[in-house]
Amino acid sequence: MADSRAQRLAPVIEMAERAEREAARQMAHMQGLLAKAEAQLGDLERYRGDYQQQWITEGSKGVSGQWLMNYQRFLSQLETAIGQQLQTVTWHRQNLEKSKATWQQRYARVEGLRKLVQRYRDEARAAEDRREQKLLDELAQRPGMRDPY
């Protein structure tokens, strides 16, 4: 009886495992998007550092007012882009956390179902052992089945 309960759960476990694998795939995808966004942020920050170094180099030689205005305008645009990329990184990080929580829930469900099936199997095995022991006890109680010594 308990073994049949375990067998009836097999399709449920398969569905739960598929959902867990899909959640893991989605989490990996989100990790990739976050890594890409962080790399782009790093590129922008390095570019800003290079651009600021250009100011130090060019500024020591003396620059025109037009050059300074262009520099400041471009630096402002670069700062805006960095701010937007920071927001993108934050958004991807939040999505990764959500997908991780979903995966953890689905993983826990699969593990819970596996433990339940194992408990059912253990119960079936114990019931079978009890039946066998009862049969052996009954056979031992029959006359002529006892050890004559």
Secondary structure by P-SEA (a helix, b strand, c coil): caaaaaaaaaaaaaaaaaaaaaaaaaaaaaaaaaaaaaaaaaaaaaaaaaaaaaaaaaaaacccaaaaaaaaaaaaaaaaaaaaaaaaaaaaaaaaaaaaaaaaaaaaaaaaaaaaaaaaaaaaaaaaaaaaaaaaaaaaacccccccc
